[in-house]
Amino acid sequence: MASLSSNVLCKHNMSPLEQTVKKNGANRGRRFLRCPKWKNDDCGFFKWVDGWVSTSSRSPSTLNEVIFD
């Protein structure tokens, strides 16, 4: 299976790392991509894998559209 990041490159022209949020909170369990050099030479690349937006920022009607479409 190909990585979700296989077609995406950071500003270093490298495939980003796919990681999962482990901290408690609304984003726990979400996957994201970030620069593989984030510890030493971070270029600032960050992208949510699922494109999900916190439910607190959506109205109930929008949530129904997302769930049932």
PDB file of N, CA, C and O in Angstrom:
ATOM      1  N   MET A   1       0.836  -1.177   0.000  1.00  0.00           N
ATOM      2  CA  MET A   1       0.000   0.000   0.000  1.00  0.00           C
ATOM      3  C   MET A   1       0.881   1.240   0.000  1.00  0.00           C
ATOM      4  O   MET A   1       1.822   1.319   0.790  1.00  0.00           O
ATOM      5  N   ALA A   2       0.608   2.190  -0.847  1.00  0.00           N
ATOM      6  CA  ALA A   2       1.394   3.420  -0.937  1.00  0.00           C
ATOM      7  C   ALA A   2       1.094   4.324   0.244  1.00  0.00           C
ATOM      8  O   ALA A   2      -0.029   4.371   0.745  1.00  0.00           O
ATOM      9  N   SER A   3       2.116   5.038   0.676  1.00  0.00           N
ATOM     10  CA  SER A   3       1.944   5.988   1.769  1.00  0.00           C
ATOM     11  C   SER A   3       1.064   7.141   1.321  1.00  0.00           C
ATOM     12  O   SER A   3       1.073   7.523   0.151  1.00  0.00           O
ATOM     13  N   LEU A   4       0.301   7.696   2.260  1.00  0.00           N
ATOM     14  CA  LEU A   4      -0.535   8.854   1.949  1.00  0.00           C
ATOM     15  C   LEU A   4       0.305  10.057   1.556  1.00  0.00           C
ATOM     16  O   LEU A   4      -0.176  10.961   0.873  1.00  0.00           O
ATOM     17  N   SER A   5       1.569  10.069   1.992  1.00  0.00           N
ATOM     18  CA  SER A   5       2.433  11.208   1.712  1.00  0.00           C
ATOM     19  C   SER A   5       3.271  11.024   0.456  1.00  0.00           C
ATOM     20  O   SER A   5       4.129  11.859   0.172  1.00  0.00           O
ATOM     21  N   SER A   6       3.048   9.953  -0.309  1.00  0.00           N
ATOM     22  CA  SER A   6       3.911   9.642  -1.446  1.00  0.00           C
ATOM     23  C   SER A   6       3.876  10.692  -2.553  1.00  0.00           C
ATOM     24  O   SER A   6       4.854  10.822  -3.290  1.00  0.00           O
ATOM     25  N   ASN A   7       2.788  11.441  -2.696  1.00  0.00           N
ATOM     26  CA  ASN A   7       2.693  12.460  -3.739  1.00  0.00           C
ATOM     27  C   ASN A   7       2.909  13.871  -3.211  1.00  0.00           C
ATOM     28  O   ASN A   7       2.752  14.839  -3.955  1.00  0.00           O
ATOM     29  N   VAL A   8       3.263  13.997  -1.951  1.00  0.00           N
ATOM     30  CA  VAL A   8       3.422  15.298  -1.310  1.00  0.00           C
ATOM     31  C   VAL A   8       4.878  15.461  -0.906  1.00  0.00           C
ATOM     32  O   VAL A   8       5.502  14.520  -0.417  1.00  0.00           O
ATOM     33  N   LEU A   9       5.419  16.659  -1.112  1.00  0.00           N
ATOM     34  CA  LEU A   9       6.792  16.951  -0.698  1.00  0.00           C
ATOM     35  C   LEU A   9       6.813  18.214   0.144  1.00  0.00           C
ATOM     36  O   LEU A   9       6.043  19.143  -0.097  1.00  0.00           O
ATOM     37  N   CYS A  10       7.698  18.245   1.132  1.00  0.00           N
ATOM     38  CA  CYS A  10       7.877  19.463   1.915  1.00  0.00           C
ATOM     39  C   CYS A  10       8.813  20.400   1.144  1.00  0.00           C
ATOM     40  O   CYS A  10       9.232  20.081   0.031  1.00  0.00           O
ATOM     41  N   LYS A  11       9.134  21.538   1.725  1.00  0.00           N
ATOM     42  CA  LYS A  11       9.992  22.515   1.048  1.00  0.00           C
ATOM     43  C   LYS A  11      11.430  22.035   0.894  1.00  0.00           C
ATOM     44  O   LYS A  11      12.207  22.633   0.150  1.00  0.00           O
ATOM     45  N   HIS A  12      11.795  20.951   1.597  1.00  0.00           N
ATOM     46  CA  HIS A  12      13.118  20.342   1.429  1.00  0.00           C
ATOM     47  C   HIS A  12      13.114  19.323   0.286  1.00  0.00           C
ATOM     48  O   HIS A  12      14.116  18.650   0.044  1.00  0.00           O
ATOM     49  N   ASN A  13      11.976  19.215  -0.415  1.00  0.00           N
ATOM     50  CA  ASN A  13      11.803  18.242  -1.492  1.00  0.00           C
ATOM     51  C   ASN A  13      11.884  16.808  -0.964  1.00  0.00           C
ATOM     52  O   ASN A  13      12.401  15.910  -1.630  1.00  0.00           O
ATOM     53  N   MET A  14      11.361  16.619   0.246  1.00  0.00           N
ATOM     54  CA  MET A  14      11.364  15.311   0.896  1.00  0.00           C
ATOM     55  C   MET A  14       9.926  14.902   1.210  1.00  0.00           C
ATOM     56  O   MET A  14       9.058  15.753   1.406  1.00  0.00           O
ATOM     57  N   SER A  15       9.684  13.598   1.255  1.00  0.00           N
ATOM     58  CA  SER A  15       8.366  13.100   1.662  1.00  0.00           C
ATOM     59  C   SER A  15       8.172  13.369   3.150  1.00  0.00           C
ATOM     60  O   SER A  15       9.039  13.032   3.956  1.00  0.00           O
ATOM     61  N   PRO A  16       7.047  13.970   3.521  1.00  0.00           N
ATOM     62  CA  PRO A  16       6.814  14.277   4.929  1.00  0.00           C
ATOM     63  C   PRO A  16       6.539  13.019   5.749  1.00  0.00           C
ATOM     64  O   PRO A  16       6.175  11.974   5.210  1.00  0.00           O
ATOM     65  N   LEU A  17       6.717  13.142   7.054  1.00  0.00           N
ATOM     66  CA  LEU A  17       6.411  12.061   7.979  1.00  0.00           C
ATOM     67  C   LEU A  17       4.920  12.059   8.278  1.00  0.00           C
ATOM     68  O   LEU A  17       4.314  13.117   8.446  1.00  0.00           O
ATOM     69  N   GLU A  18       4.338  10.889   8.344  1.00  0.00           N
ATOM     70  CA  GLU A  18       2.941  10.769   8.768  1.00  0.00           C
ATOM     71  C   GLU A  18       2.940  10.389  10.241  1.00  0.00           C
ATOM     72  O   GLU A  18       3.547   9.391  10.630  1.00  0.00           O
ATOM     73  N   GLN A  19       2.258  11.188  11.061  1.00  0.00           N
ATOM     74  CA  GLN A  19       2.204  10.936  12.491  1.00  0.00           C
ATOM     75  C   GLN A  19       0.772  11.054  12.992  1.00  0.00           C
ATOM     76  O   GLN A  19      -0.112  11.507  12.265  1.00  0.00           O
ATOM     77  N   THR A  20       0.548  10.649  14.226  1.00  0.00           N
ATOM     78  CA  THR A  20      -0.773  10.690  14.841  1.00  0.00           C
ATOM     79  C   THR A  20      -0.713  11.518  16.112  1.00  0.00           C
ATOM     80  O   THR A  20       0.222  11.383  16.901  1.00  0.00           O
ATOM     81  N   VAL A  21      -1.710  12.377  16.314  1.00  0.00           N
ATOM     82  CA  VAL A  21      -1.784  13.192  17.531  1.00  0.00           C
ATOM     83  C   VAL A  21      -2.033  12.262  18.712  1.00  0.00           C
ATOM     84  O   VAL A  21      -2.980  11.475  18.706  1.00  0.00           O
ATOM     85  N   LYS A  22      -1.172  12.360  19.726  1.00  0.00           N
ATOM     86  CA  LYS A  22      -1.293  11.517  20.908  1.00  0.00           C
ATOM     87  C   LYS A  22      -1.786  12.293  22.130  1.00  0.00           C
ATOM     88  O   LYS A  22      -2.235  11.690  23.105  1.00  0.00           O
ATOM     89  N   LYS A  23      -1.707  13.618  22.085  1.00  0.00           N
ATOM     90  CA  LYS A  23      -2.153  14.435  23.220  1.00  0.00           C
ATOM     91  C   LYS A  23      -3.671  14.367  23.345  1.00  0.00           C
ATOM     92  O   LYS A  23      -4.382  14.264  22.346  1.00  0.00           O
ATOM     93  N   ASN A  24      -4.158  14.427  24.584  1.00  0.00           N
ATOM     94  CA  ASN A  24      -5.602  14.484  24.814  1.00  0.00           C
ATOM     95  C   ASN A  24      -6.159  15.769  24.232  1.00  0.00           C
ATOM     96  O   ASN A  24      -5.507  16.812  24.263  1.00  0.00           O
ATOM     97  N   GLY A  25      -7.356  15.688  23.706  1.00  0.00           N
ATOM     98  CA  GLY A  25      -8.010  16.859  23.136  1.00  0.00           C
ATOM     99  C   GLY A  25      -8.798  16.486  21.894  1.00  0.00           C
ATOM    100  O   GLY A  25      -8.902  15.314  21.533  1.00  0.00           O
ATOM    101  N   ALA A  26      -9.347  17.497  21.252  1.00  0.00           N
ATOM    102  CA  ALA A  26     -10.226  17.299  20.098  1.00  0.00           C
ATOM    103  C   ALA A  26      -9.528  16.619  18.924  1.00  0.00           C
ATOM    104  O   ALA A  26     -10.186  15.948  18.129  1.00  0.00           O
ATOM    105  N   ASN A  27      -8.216  16.775  18.798  1.00  0.00           N
ATOM    106  CA  ASN A  27      -7.494  16.219  17.649  1.00  0.00           C
ATOM    107  C   ASN A  27      -6.851  14.864  17.926  1.00  0.00           C
ATOM    108  O   ASN A  27      -6.205  14.303  17.041  1.00  0.00           O
ATOM    109  N   ARG A  28      -7.013  14.332  19.124  1.00  0.00           N
ATOM    110  CA  ARG A  28      -6.393  13.050  19.473  1.00  0.00           C
ATOM    111  C   ARG A  28      -6.798  11.978  18.458  1.00  0.00           C
ATOM    112  O   ARG A  28      -7.977  11.809  18.145  1.00  0.00           O
ATOM    113  N   GLY A  29      -5.800  11.265  17.957  1.00  0.00           N
ATOM    114  CA  GLY A  29      -6.045  10.197  16.993  1.00  0.00           C
ATOM    115  C   GLY A  29      -5.999  10.643  15.538  1.00  0.00           C
ATOM    116  O   GLY A  29      -5.976   9.808  14.634  1.00  0.00           O
ATOM    117  N   ARG A  30      -5.984  11.947  15.308  1.00  0.00           N
ATOM    118  CA  ARG A  30      -5.920  12.445  13.924  1.00  0.00           C
ATOM    119  C   ARG A  30      -4.521  12.252  13.369  1.00  0.00           C
ATOM    120  O   ARG A  30      -3.528  12.372  14.087  1.00  0.00           O
ATOM    121  N   ARG A  31      -4.460  11.951  12.085  1.00  0.00           N
ATOM    122  CA  ARG A  31      -3.168  11.792  11.417  1.00  0.00           C
ATOM    123  C   ARG A  31      -2.800  13.079  10.698  1.00  0.00           C
ATOM    124  O   ARG A  31      -3.666  13.795  10.196  1.00  0.00           O
ATOM    125  N   PHE A  32      -1.510  13.360  10.656  1.00  0.00           N
ATOM    126  CA  PHE A  32      -1.018  14.558   9.990  1.00  0.00           C
ATOM    127  C   PHE A  32       0.334  14.286   9.357  1.00  0.00           C
ATOM    128  O   PHE A  32       1.027  13.333   9.713  1.00  0.00           O
ATOM    129  N   LEU A  33       0.694  15.143   8.412  1.00  0.00           N
ATOM    130  CA  LEU A  33       2.004  15.078   7.763  1.00  0.00           C
ATOM    131  C   LEU A  33       2.810  16.276   8.217  1.00  0.00           C
ATOM    132  O   LEU A  33       2.270  17.369   8.386  1.00  0.00           O
ATOM    133  N   ARG A  34       4.111  16.070   8.417  1.00  0.00           N
ATOM    134  CA  ARG A  34       4.983  17.192   8.744  1.00  0.00           C
ATOM    135  C   ARG A  34       6.381  16.947   8.196  1.00  0.00           C
ATOM    136  O   ARG A  34       6.754  15.823   7.861  1.00  0.00           O
ATOM    137  N   CYS A  35       7.133  18.025   8.117  1.00  0.00           N
ATOM    138  CA  CYS A  35       8.495  17.978   7.587  1.00  0.00           C
ATOM    139  C   CYS A  35       9.320  16.927   8.334  1.00  0.00           C
ATOM    140  O   CYS A  35       9.289  16.888   9.564  1.00  0.00           O
ATOM    141  N   PRO A  36      10.060  16.072   7.610  1.00  0.00           N
ATOM    142  CA  PRO A  36      10.883  15.069   8.278  1.00  0.00           C
ATOM    143  C   PRO A  36      12.062  15.669   9.041  1.00  0.00           C
ATOM    144  O   PRO A  36      12.681  14.991   9.860  1.00  0.00           O
ATOM    145  N   LYS A  37      12.371  16.918   8.779  1.00  0.00           N
ATOM    146  CA  LYS A  37      13.468  17.589   9.484  1.00  0.00           C
ATOM    147  C   LYS A  37      12.945  18.469  10.622  1.00  0.00           C
ATOM    148  O   LYS A  37      13.613  19.424  11.017  1.00  0.00           O
ATOM    149  N   TRP A  38      11.759  18.158  11.152  1.00  0.00           N
ATOM    150  CA  TRP A  38      11.103  19.023  12.128  1.00  0.00           C
ATOM    151  C   TRP A  38      11.935  19.273  13.381  1.00  0.00           C
ATOM    152  O   TRP A  38      11.738  20.297  14.036  1.00  0.00           O
ATOM    153  N   LYS A  39      12.843  18.394  13.736  1.00  0.00           N
ATOM    154  CA  LYS A  39      13.649  18.605  14.952  1.00  0.00           C
ATOM    155  C   LYS A  39      14.789  19.595  14.733  1.00  0.00           C
ATOM    156  O   LYS A  39      15.152  20.324  15.656  1.00  0.00           O
ATOM    157  N   ASN A  40      15.360  19.635  13.529  1.00  0.00           N
ATOM    158  CA  ASN A  40      16.567  20.431  13.307  1.00  0.00           C
ATOM    159  C   ASN A  40      16.429  21.553  12.284  1.00  0.00           C
ATOM    160  O   ASN A  40      17.003  22.627  12.466  1.00  0.00           O
ATOM    161  N   ASP A  41      15.682  21.321  11.218  1.00  0.00           N
ATOM    162  CA  ASP A  41      15.620  22.299  10.121  1.00  0.00           C
ATOM    163  C   ASP A  41      14.211  22.349   9.545  1.00  0.00           C
ATOM    164  O   ASP A  41      14.020  22.231   8.335  1.00  0.00           O
ATOM    165  N   ASP A  42      13.230  22.524  10.421  1.00  0.00           N
ATOM    166  CA  ASP A  42      11.819  22.485  10.029  1.00  0.00           C
ATOM    167  C   ASP A  42      11.500  23.565   9.007  1.00  0.00           C
ATOM    168  O   ASP A  42      11.807  24.739   9.215  1.00  0.00           O
ATOM    169  N   CYS A  43      10.879  23.159   7.897  1.00  0.00           N
ATOM    170  CA  CYS A  43      10.479  24.132   6.871  1.00  0.00           C
ATOM    171  C   CYS A  43       9.060  24.640   7.112  1.00  0.00           C
ATOM    172  O   CYS A  43       8.579  25.506   6.381  1.00  0.00           O
ATOM    173  N   GLY A  44       8.389  24.108   8.131  1.00  0.00           N
ATOM    174  CA  GLY A  44       7.044  24.561   8.460  1.00  0.00           C
ATOM    175  C   GLY A  44       5.935  23.773   7.791  1.00  0.00           C
ATOM    176  O   GLY A  44       4.762  24.100   7.969  1.00  0.00           O
ATOM    177  N   PHE A  45       6.275  22.736   7.020  1.00  0.00           N
ATOM    178  CA  PHE A  45       5.244  21.958   6.341  1.00  0.00           C
ATOM    179  C   PHE A  45       4.401  21.210   7.363  1.00  0.00           C
ATOM    180  O   PHE A  45       4.934  20.535   8.243  1.00  0.00           O
ATOM    181  N   PHE A  46       3.065  21.335   7.242  1.00  0.00           N
ATOM    182  CA  PHE A  46       2.112  20.630   8.094  1.00  0.00           C
ATOM    183  C   PHE A  46       0.815  20.483   7.321  1.00  0.00           C
ATOM    184  O   PHE A  46       0.348  21.439   6.701  1.00  0.00           O
ATOM    185  N   LYS A  47       0.230  19.297   7.352  1.00  0.00           N
ATOM    186  CA  LYS A  47      -1.043  19.073   6.658  1.00  0.00           C
ATOM    187  C   LYS A  47      -1.783  17.945   7.359  1.00  0.00           C
ATOM    188  O   LYS A  47      -1.215  16.884   7.620  1.00  0.00           O
ATOM    189  N   TRP A  48      -3.062  18.181   7.664  1.00  0.00           N
ATOM    190  CA  TRP A  48      -3.893  17.106   8.198  1.00  0.00           C
ATOM    191  C   TRP A  48      -4.118  16.091   7.091  1.00  0.00           C
ATOM    192  O   TRP A  48      -4.352  16.472   5.944  1.00  0.00           O
ATOM    193  N   VAL A  49      -4.051  14.810   7.414  1.00  0.00           N
ATOM    194  CA  VAL A  49      -4.273  13.753   6.429  1.00  0.00           C
ATOM    195  C   VAL A  49      -5.737  13.699   6.026  1.00  0.00           C
ATOM    196  O   VAL A  49      -6.046  13.502   4.851  1.00  0.00           O
ATOM    197  N   ASP A  50      -6.645  13.869   6.984  1.00  0.00           N
ATOM    198  CA  ASP A  50      -8.071  13.721   6.701  1.00  0.00           C
ATOM    199  C   ASP A  50      -8.786  15.022   6.381  1.00  0.00           C
ATOM    200  O   ASP A  50      -9.945  14.989   5.965  1.00  0.00           O
ATOM    201  N   GLY A  51      -8.145  16.154   6.557  1.00  0.00           N
ATOM    202  CA  GLY A  51      -8.773  17.428   6.265  1.00  0.00           C
ATOM    203  C   GLY A  51      -9.916  17.770   7.198  1.00  0.00           C
ATOM    204  O   GLY A  51     -10.674  18.701   6.924  1.00  0.00           O
ATOM    205  N   TRP A  52     -10.059  17.041   8.291  1.00  0.00           N
ATOM    206  CA  TRP A  52     -11.151  17.204   9.251  1.00  0.00           C
ATOM    207  C   TRP A  52     -11.041  18.535   9.973  1.00  0.00           C
ATOM    208  O   TRP A  52      -9.944  19.008  10.270  1.00  0.00           O
ATOM    209  N   VAL A  53     -12.196  19.135  10.253  1.00  0.00           N
ATOM    210  CA  VAL A  53     -12.250  20.376  11.017  1.00  0.00           C
ATOM    211  C   VAL A  53     -12.971  20.072  12.312  1.00  0.00           C
ATOM    212  O   VAL A  53     -13.950  19.326  12.313  1.00  0.00           O
ATOM    213  N   SER A  54     -12.507  20.632  13.406  1.00  0.00           N
ATOM    214  CA  SER A  54     -13.120  20.408  14.708  1.00  0.00           C
ATOM    215  C   SER A  54     -14.633  20.590  14.644  1.00  0.00           C
ATOM    216  O   SER A  54     -15.123  21.524  14.008  1.00  0.00           O
ATOM    217  N   THR A  55     -15.368  19.706  15.297  1.00  0.00           N
ATOM    218  CA  THR A  55     -16.826  19.801  15.282  1.00  0.00           C
ATOM    219  C   THR A  55     -17.313  21.079  15.936  1.00  0.00           C
ATOM    220  O   THR A  55     -18.412  21.540  15.630  1.00  0.00           O
ATOM    221  N   SER A  56     -16.534  21.659  16.820  1.00  0.00           N
ATOM    222  CA  SER A  56     -16.971  22.884  17.488  1.00  0.00           C
ATOM    223  C   SER A  56     -17.045  24.059  16.524  1.00  0.00           C
ATOM    224  O   SER A  56     -17.685  25.066  16.829  1.00  0.00           O
ATOM    225  N   SER A  57     -16.406  23.948  15.373  1.00  0.00           N
ATOM    226  CA  SER A  57     -16.424  25.045  14.410  1.00  0.00           C
ATOM    227  C   SER A  57     -17.474  24.834  13.319  1.00  0.00           C
ATOM    228  O   SER A  57     -17.563  25.632  12.386  1.00  0.00           O
ATOM    229  N   ARG A  58     -18.264  23.774  13.427  1.00  0.00           N
ATOM    230  CA  ARG A  58     -19.280  23.477  12.417  1.00  0.00           C
ATOM    231  C   ARG A  58     -20.669  23.499  13.038  1.00  0.00           C
ATOM    232  O   ARG A  58     -20.853  23.163  14.208  1.00  0.00           O
ATOM    233  N   SER A  59     -21.615  23.891  12.247  1.00  0.00           N
ATOM    234  CA  SER A  59     -23.005  23.870  12.706  1.00  0.00           C
ATOM    235  C   SER A  59     -23.551  22.450  12.599  1.00  0.00           C
ATOM    236  O   SER A  59     -23.021  21.649  11.829  1.00  0.00           O
ATOM    237  N   PRO A  60     -24.617  22.113  13.369  1.00  0.00           N
ATOM    238  CA  PRO A  60     -25.199  20.765  13.266  1.00  0.00           C
ATOM    239  C   PRO A  60     -25.637  20.403  11.852  1.00  0.00           C
ATOM    240  O   PRO A  60     -25.495  19.248  11.449  1.00  0.00           O
ATOM    241  N   SER A  61     -26.162  21.350  11.092  1.00  0.00           N
ATOM    242  CA  SER A  61     -26.599  21.028   9.729  1.00  0.00           C
ATOM    243  C   SER A  61     -25.414  20.680   8.839  1.00  0.00           C
ATOM    244  O   SER A  61     -25.515  19.800   7.984  1.00  0.00           O
ATOM    245  N   THR A  62     -24.297  21.362   9.036  1.00  0.00           N
ATOM    246  CA  THR A  62     -23.092  21.044   8.265  1.00  0.00           C
ATOM    247  C   THR A  62     -22.589  19.657   8.635  1.00  0.00           C
ATOM    248  O   THR A  62     -22.167  18.897   7.764  1.00  0.00           O
ATOM    249  N   LEU A  63     -22.630  19.322   9.924  1.00  0.00           N
ATOM    250  CA  LEU A  63     -22.192  17.999  10.350  1.00  0.00           C
ATOM    251  C   LEU A  63     -23.056  16.909   9.728  1.00  0.00           C
ATOM    252  O   LEU A  63     -22.532  15.878   9.306  1.00  0.00           O
ATOM    253  N   ASN A  64     -24.368  17.117   9.663  1.00  0.00           N
ATOM    254  CA  ASN A  64     -25.247  16.136   9.026  1.00  0.00           C
ATOM    255  C   ASN A  64     -24.889  15.947   7.565  1.00  0.00           C
ATOM    256  O   ASN A  64     -24.911  14.823   7.063  1.00  0.00           O
ATOM    257  N   GLU A  65     -24.559  17.027   6.875  1.00  0.00           N
ATOM    258  CA  GLU A  65     -24.172  16.928   5.470  1.00  0.00           C
ATOM    259  C   GLU A  65     -22.896  16.117   5.325  1.00  0.00           C
ATOM    260  O   GLU A  65     -22.778  15.300   4.412  1.00  0.00           O
ATOM    261  N   VAL A  66     -21.940  16.338   6.220  1.00  0.00           N
ATOM    262  CA  VAL A  66     -20.669  15.623   6.161  1.00  0.00           C
ATOM    263  C   VAL A  66     -20.886  14.142   6.437  1.00  0.00           C
ATOM    264  O   VAL A  66     -20.319  13.293   5.749  1.00  0.00           O
ATOM    265  N   ILE A  67     -21.698  13.827   7.433  1.00  0.00           N
ATOM    266  CA  ILE A  67     -21.906  12.436   7.829  1.00  0.00           C
ATOM    267  C   ILE A  67     -22.738  11.667   6.809  1.00  0.00           C
ATOM    268  O   ILE A  67     -22.438  10.508   6.520  1.00  0.00           O
ATOM    269  N   PHE A  68     -23.769  12.286   6.264  1.00  0.00           N
ATOM    270  CA  PHE A  68     -24.721  11.552   5.441  1.00  0.00           C
ATOM    271  C   PHE A  68     -24.545  11.726   3.942  1.00  0.00           C
ATOM    272  O   PHE A  68     -25.261  11.075   3.180  1.00  0.00           O
ATOM    273  N   ASP A  69     -23.642  12.559   3.483  1.00  0.00           N
ATOM    274  CA  ASP A  69     -23.440  12.723   2.038  1.00  0.00           C
ATOM    275  C   ASP A  69     -22.677  11.559   1.453  1.00  0.00           C
ATOM    276  O   ASP A  69     -22.419  11.533   0.250  1.00  0.00           O
TER     277      ASP A  69
END
